[in-house]
Amino acid sequence: MNKLTDPVISNQDLHQRRLAATPRGIGVMADFFIDHALNAEVWDVEGRRYIDFAGGIAVLNTGHRHPKLIAAVEAQLQRFTHTCYQVLPYESYVTLAERINKLTPGTHAKKTAFFSSGAEAAENAVKIARASTGRPGLIAFSGAFHGRTMMACALTGKVVPYKVGFGPFPSDVYHLPFPIDLHGVSVADSIQALHTLFKSDIDPKRVAAIMIEPVQGEGGFYIAPPALMQALRKECDEHGILLVFDEVQTGFGRTGKMFAAEHYDVIPDIMLMAKSLAGGMTLSAVCGKAEVMDGPLPGGLGGTYAGNPLAIAAAHAVIDIIEEEQLIKRSNELGQKLITRLKVAQAKVPALKEVRGLGSMIAAEFFDPVTNEPSPDAVKRVQQAALEEGLILLTCGVYANVIRFLYPLTTEDAVFDEALAIIDRALTKA
């Protein structure tokens, strides 16, 4: 394959330059540097090929460099690259908002605003919730990840590495235990904790919103039980609290539905989305009930780059690709294929404690078979063994003992089968 960069550049040279030029706080998993990519495959600067089952952390549901996405961005490049929507608006922003309003669950009147990152969406959801309700309080969950900016970080339910050294954080933020049977936390425990919180720390009439990921991302790909969602909806309705679904990682086909909310008989008041919304271009969105979204005054929402026209064009292409290539169906097919393979391997790998997932949001959790404690070491061994064979995997979880699979939903069958064979071999190292 033709190299796109100077062949004298090496991974080692770039690694040393990175250490010298960038801060240690920007953690980097790989010690090699990407040169070019196509769909589910990437090549480093030295020409080595990898299969990408990380997808830019769930950003590439439509794969690297999908031709329809490239064409859409190129067409927009010929028109204009930036005006700031709040100064000179453009039709594509409005049309995308209309499409999102239609695609998200519920037939009620909705409005959508666009931003640049998932954390920015979380921050603005808080602003909208507070402006709409006139209340300050916010409730999130243990293991949650809502971003690295200060309010988003306060909402995040994991201290290391996201909160260490960065406090104090914004006030009036509280956390409930997320129900995980494997770790001994039930739905009843979570709801009891909510009732205790209302009695001991904050009057429910001061709570603006409860924010939850339908499937926790960084927290470990734990699926929120339907009973939890129903109980939260009931509590929110009773106390006038807004229910907010963070679908930054779960959206756009990843869970076998367009949005994970569709797995529940519960409609949120506000939804966040980002990542695969624009196939790698920086774009996020907050969609919610029209009367809620209109809480902030004119000028209270926005951002210089919010709703960038190139990213908006990419998002239109992503939605078209998902529909035209039936990627919701593909998500379920690939996910079932992976789950079946993992469960076969589970019988031979004592450390593989649990396999779970919705659609193509699949996780494998590892425990030490002797101590029956979470095993981050087993995960590291599997991840490294896969990487040595050219497969990129990501880890997650409060205990760092989970492997998450985030391949493009457009991955070709031959490439997917190749990856499954590597996973089989890597699991023997657990």
matplotlib code that plots the C-alpha trace (Angstrom):
import matplotlib.pyplot as plt

x = [0.0, 1.3, 2.4, 0.8, 3.6, 7.3, 8.7, 11.6, 9.1, 8.9, 6.6, 9.4, 10.5, 6.9, 6.5, 9.5, 8.3, 4.9, 6.3, 8.4, 5.7, 2.4, 1.3, 1.1, -2.6, -3.5, -3.3, -2.6, -3.2, -1.1, 2.6, 2.1, 0.8, -1.9, -1.2, -4.5, -7.6, -10.5, -13.8, -12.6, -8.9, -6.1, -2.4, 0.3, 3.2, 5.4, 2.8, 1.5, -2.3, -4.7, -8.4, -10.1, -12.5, -12.3, -13.9, -12.5, -14.4, -17.8, -17.4, -17.2, -20.4, -20.2, -16.5, -13.4, -13.8, -17.2, -17.4, -20.9, -19.6, -16.5, -18.7, -21.0, -18.1, -16.4, -19.6, -20.0, -16.3, -17.1, -19.8, -18.6, -16.7, -17.9, -20.1, -21.1, -24.7, -25.7, -24.5, -25.3, -27.6, -27.9, -30.6, -28.7, -28.6, -32.4, -33.0, -30.8, -32.6, -35.9, -34.5, -33.2, -36.6, -38.3, -35.8, -35.8, -38.4, -41.8, -44.3, -44.3, -43.1, -39.2, -36.4, -32.7, -29.6, -26.1, -22.8, -19.3, -18.6, -20.4, -19.2, -20.5, -23.8, -23.9, -23.0, -25.8, -28.3, -27.7, -28.2, -31.4, -32.7, -31.9, -33.4, -36.5, -37.2, -35.7, -33.9, -30.2, -29.9, -28.5, -28.4, -26.2, -24.9, -21.8, -19.7, -21.2, -19.1, -20.5, -17.3, -14.1, -15.3, -16.0, -19.8, -19.6, -16.8, -18.8, -21.6, -19.1, -19.2, -15.5, -12.7, -9.6, -8.5, -11.2, -11.5, -8.1, -6.5, -9.3, -11.7, -13.6, -16.4, -19.7, -22.1, -25.6, -24.5, -25.3, -24.7, -26.7, -25.4, -25.9, -27.6, -25.3, -26.3, -22.7, -21.5, -24.3, -26.3, -30.0, -32.6, -34.2, -30.8, -30.6, -34.2, -33.7, -30.6, -32.6, -35.2, -32.4, -30.9, -34.2, -34.4, -30.8, -29.3, -31.6, -35.4, -36.7, -38.3, -34.8, -33.7, -33.6, -32.7, -31.6, -29.0, -28.4, -26.7, -29.1, -26.0, -23.0, -20.0, -16.8, -18.5, -18.4, -21.2, -23.7, -27.3, -29.8, -32.6, -36.1, -37.3, -34.8, -35.9, -39.6, -38.9, -36.9, -39.7, -42.2, -40.0, -39.4, -43.0, -44.0, -41.5, -41.3, -37.8, -36.5, -35.2, -32.1, -30.7, -27.0, -26.8, -23.4, -22.0, -25.2, -26.7, -26.9, -27.3, -24.8, -27.3, -29.3, -31.8, -31.3, -31.2, -30.9, -34.0, -36.0, -35.3, -37.4, -41.0, -39.8, -39.5, -36.8, -37.4, -33.9, -31.5, -27.8, -25.9, -22.5, -19.8, -21.2, -23.7, -21.2, -18.9, -15.7, -16.6, -17.0, -20.7, -23.1, -26.7, -29.2, -32.8, -35.7, -39.3, -40.0, -41.1, -38.1, -35.6, -37.1, -36.1, -32.9, -33.2, -32.0, -28.2, -28.0, -27.1, -24.6, -20.9, -18.6, -18.2, -21.5, -23.2, -20.2, -21.5, -19.0, -20.0, -23.7, -23.2, -21.4, -24.3, -26.8, -24.7, -24.4, -28.2, -28.6, -26.0, -27.6, -31.0, -29.7, -27.3, -29.7, -27.0, -29.6, -30.1, -26.4, -25.7, -27.8, -26.3, -22.7, -23.5, -25.1, -22.2, -19.7, -21.8, -22.1, -18.4, -17.6, -20.0, -18.4, -15.0, -16.4, -16.7, -12.9, -11.8, -12.5, -11.6, -14.3, -17.0, -19.8, -20.7, -23.4, -24.7, -27.3, -26.9, -23.2, -22.5, -20.9, -18.7, -16.7, -16.0, -13.1, -12.7, -9.9, -11.2, -9.3, -10.3, -13.5, -12.5, -12.5, -9.3, -7.8, -4.7, -6.6, -8.0, -4.6, -3.3, -6.1, -5.9, -2.1, -2.4, -5.0, -2.9, 0.1, -2.0, -3.2, -6.6, -7.3, -9.5, -10.6, -11.1, -13.5, -15.2, -15.0, -12.6, -10.9, -11.8, -14.0, -13.2, -15.7, -16.1, -16.8, -16.2, -17.8, -21.2, -20.0, -17.2, -16.9, -17.7, -14.2, -12.6, -15.0, -14.3, -10.6, -11.0, -13.1, -10.3, -7.8, -10.2, -10.4, -6.6, -6.2, -8.8, -6.5, -4.1, -6.7]
y = [0.0, 3.5, 5.5, 8.9, 10.2, 10.5, 6.9, 8.1, 8.9, 6.1, 5.3, 5.6, 9.0, 10.3, 8.7, 10.6, 13.8, 13.3, 12.9, 16.0, 18.2, 17.2, 16.9, 13.5, 14.3, 13.4, 9.6, 7.6, 3.9, 3.0, 3.5, 3.8, 6.6, 6.3, 7.3, 6.5, 4.5, 2.9, 1.6, -0.8, -0.8, 1.6, 1.7, 3.2, 5.4, 2.4, 0.6, -1.9, -2.7, -2.9, -3.8, -1.0, -2.3, 1.0, 3.3, 6.5, 5.5, 4.9, 7.7, 5.7, 3.7, 4.4, 3.6, 5.6, 7.7, 6.6, 7.9, 9.4, 11.3, 12.5, 13.7, 15.6, 17.4, 18.2, 19.7, 21.9, 22.9, 24.4, 26.6, 27.9, 26.4, 28.7, 31.7, 31.0, 29.9, 32.6, 35.3, 34.0, 30.9, 28.2, 25.9, 22.6, 23.3, 23.7, 20.6, 18.5, 19.7, 18.7, 15.2, 14.7, 15.8, 13.2, 10.4, 10.6, 8.8, 10.3, 12.2, 15.3, 18.7, 18.8, 21.2, 20.5, 22.6, 21.7, 22.0, 20.5, 17.7, 15.3, 17.2, 20.5, 18.8, 17.7, 21.2, 22.7, 20.1, 21.3, 24.9, 24.0, 21.9, 24.6, 27.4, 25.4, 24.3, 27.1, 24.5, 23.9, 20.2, 17.4, 13.7, 11.2, 7.7, 5.9, 4.8, 7.5, 9.4, 12.7, 14.5, 16.2, 19.9, 21.0, 20.5, 17.3, 16.1, 16.8, 14.6, 11.9, 9.1, 8.0, 9.8, 8.3, 9.7, 12.1, 14.1, 13.8, 17.2, 19.2, 20.2, 21.9, 21.0, 22.7, 22.2, 20.6, 17.4, 14.0, 10.4, 7.2, 3.7, 2.2, -1.2, -4.0, -7.5, -8.8, -6.3, -6.8, -3.6, -4.0, -1.6, -1.5, -0.4, 2.5, 3.7, 3.4, 5.5, 8.1, 8.2, 8.5, 11.3, 13.2, 12.8, 13.6, 15.9, 17.7, 18.4, 16.8, 20.2, 21.6, 18.9, 20.1, 16.8, 13.2, 12.2, 8.6, 6.7, 3.9, 1.8, 3.1, 3.7, 4.3, 2.8, -0.7, -1.1, -2.0, -1.8, 0.1, -2.3, -1.4, -1.3, 1.4, 3.6, 3.2, 4.0, 7.1, 8.3, 7.9, 9.8, 12.5, 12.9, 13.0, 15.7, 17.8, 16.6, 16.3, 12.9, 13.3, 10.4, 10.7, 8.9, 10.2, 6.7, 4.7, 6.7, 6.1, 2.4, 1.2, -0.7, -2.1, 0.8, 4.3, 5.4, 3.2, 4.9, 2.9, -0.2, 1.2, 2.1, 5.5, 8.8, 11.2, 15.0, 15.7, 13.6, 14.2, 12.8, 13.2, 10.7, 8.9, 11.7, 13.1, 10.2, 11.8, 15.5, 17.5, 17.8, 17.1, 17.8, 18.4, 17.4, 17.8, 18.7, 22.1, 23.9, 22.6, 23.6, 27.1, 27.6, 29.6, 33.2, 34.1, 34.1, 31.7, 28.8, 28.5, 28.7, 30.0, 26.6, 25.0, 23.4, 23.8, 23.5, 20.8, 18.7, 19.3, 18.1, 15.0, 14.3, 14.4, 11.9, 9.7, 9.5, 8.7, 6.0, 4.4, 4.3, 3.3, 0.6, -0.8, -0.4, -0.9, -4.4, -4.8, -3.7, -6.5, -9.1, -8.3, -8.0, -11.4, -12.9, -11.5, -12.5, -16.1, -16.3, -14.8, -17.2, -20.2, -18.9, -18.3, -22.0, -22.3, -19.1, -19.1, -15.5, -14.4, -13.8, -12.2, -11.3, -8.7, -6.1, -4.6, -4.6, -3.9, -2.4, -5.5, -6.0, -8.9, -8.6, -10.4, -11.7, -13.6, -17.2, -17.8, -14.7, -13.9, -10.3, -8.0, -8.6, -5.6, -7.7, -10.2, -7.4, -6.0, -9.4, -9.9, -6.3, -6.6, -10.0, -8.7, -5.6, -7.8, -9.5, -6.2, -5.8, -2.6, -3.1, -0.7, -1.3, 0.3, -0.2, 1.2, -1.7, -1.4, -5.1, -4.8, -5.0, -3.1, -3.7, -0.6, -1.7, 0.2, -1.2, -1.1, -3.6, -6.1, -9.8, -10.9, -8.3, -9.0, -12.8, -12.1, -10.0, -12.8, -15.3, -12.9, -12.4, -16.2, -16.4, -13.3, -14.7, -17.6, -15.1, -13.9]
z = [0.0, -0.8, 2.2, 2.7, 4.9, 4.8, 5.2, 7.5, 10.2, 12.8, 15.6, 18.1, 16.9, 17.2, 20.6, 21.9, 20.3, 21.9, 25.4, 25.0, 23.4, 25.1, 28.7, 30.5, 31.4, 27.8, 28.2, 25.0, 24.7, 21.7, 21.1, 17.3, 15.2, 12.6, 9.0, 7.1, 7.6, 5.7, 7.2, 10.0, 9.1, 10.0, 9.0, 11.1, 9.9, 9.4, 7.2, 9.7, 9.4, 12.4, 12.7, 14.6, 17.2, 19.1, 16.5, 18.1, 21.2, 19.5, 17.1, 13.9, 13.6, 9.9, 9.7, 8.7, 5.6, 4.4, 0.8, 1.3, 4.4, 2.5, -0.4, 1.9, 3.6, 0.4, -1.1, 2.0, 1.8, -1.6, -0.1, 3.3, 6.3, 9.1, 9.8, 13.5, 13.3, 15.8, 13.5, 10.0, 10.2, 7.5, 6.4, 7.0, 10.8, 10.8, 8.7, 10.9, 14.0, 12.3, 11.5, 15.1, 16.5, 14.3, 15.0, 18.8, 20.8, 21.5, 19.5, 21.6, 20.3, 20.4, 19.7, 19.2, 19.7, 18.4, 20.1, 19.6, 22.1, 24.4, 27.5, 26.0, 25.4, 29.1, 30.2, 28.1, 29.2, 32.8, 31.8, 30.0, 32.9, 35.5, 33.4, 32.7, 36.2, 38.2, 40.4, 41.0, 42.0, 39.8, 40.3, 38.4, 39.0, 40.2, 37.2, 35.0, 32.5, 31.2, 30.1, 31.3, 31.6, 35.2, 35.4, 33.3, 35.5, 38.6, 37.1, 36.3, 38.8, 38.7, 40.6, 39.1, 36.7, 35.9, 39.1, 40.8, 41.4, 39.6, 42.4, 43.8, 41.5, 41.0, 43.9, 44.1, 42.3, 43.9, 42.9, 43.3, 43.0, 39.5, 39.7, 38.7, 39.7, 39.2, 41.8, 44.2, 43.6, 42.8, 41.4, 44.8, 46.2, 43.8, 44.4, 48.2, 47.8, 45.9, 48.7, 51.3, 49.3, 49.3, 53.1, 54.0, 51.4, 49.1, 48.9, 45.6, 44.9, 44.5, 41.9, 38.3, 36.6, 36.9, 34.3, 33.3, 30.5, 29.3, 28.9, 30.9, 28.6, 30.5, 33.5, 32.0, 29.4, 32.2, 30.9, 32.9, 33.9, 32.6, 36.2, 37.0, 34.1, 35.0, 38.7, 37.7, 35.4, 38.2, 40.7, 38.2, 37.3, 41.0, 41.9, 38.7, 37.9, 34.3, 33.2, 31.0, 28.9, 28.0, 24.6, 23.6, 23.3, 22.8, 19.9, 16.2, 16.0, 18.5, 20.7, 17.9, 17.9, 16.6, 20.3, 23.4, 24.8, 22.3, 24.4, 27.2, 27.7, 29.0, 27.3, 28.6, 28.8, 27.4, 25.3, 24.7, 21.7, 20.1, 19.0, 15.9, 15.2, 12.6, 11.9, 13.3, 12.8, 16.0, 16.7, 19.6, 20.2, 23.0, 22.0, 24.4, 24.9, 23.2, 26.4, 28.3, 25.5, 25.5, 29.1, 28.5, 27.2, 23.7, 23.8, 26.7, 24.4, 21.6, 20.9, 18.2, 16.6, 17.8, 14.8, 12.5, 8.9, 7.9, 10.9, 10.1, 6.6, 7.9, 10.3, 7.5, 5.6, 8.7, 9.1, 5.4, 5.6, 8.6, 6.8, 3.3, 4.5, 7.2, 9.9, 12.7, 11.4, 10.9, 14.5, 15.8, 13.4, 14.2, 17.9, 18.0, 16.1, 18.6, 21.7, 20.4, 19.9, 23.3, 25.1, 23.4, 24.6, 28.1, 28.7, 28.2, 29.9, 33.6, 34.0, 31.5, 34.1, 32.0, 28.4, 27.9, 25.5, 23.3, 19.6, 19.0, 22.4, 23.7, 26.9, 28.3, 32.1, 33.8, 37.3, 38.9, 39.0, 42.3, 44.3, 42.4, 42.4, 39.3, 37.3, 35.4, 34.9, 32.8, 30.7, 30.1, 28.9, 26.5, 25.2, 24.6, 23.0, 20.6, 19.8, 19.0, 16.4, 15.0, 16.7, 18.6, 21.7, 24.5, 28.2, 30.6, 33.9, 37.4, 38.2, 34.7, 34.2, 31.1, 27.4, 25.2, 21.5, 19.4, 15.8, 12.9, 12.0, 8.4, 9.1, 6.2, 7.1, 6.2, 8.5, 11.3, 11.1, 11.1, 14.3, 16.0, 15.4, 17.0, 20.0, 20.4, 20.6, 22.9, 25.4, 26.1, 27.7, 30.3]

ax = plt.figure().add_subplot(projection="3d")
ax.plot(x, y, z, "-o")
ax.set_aspect("equal")
plt.show()
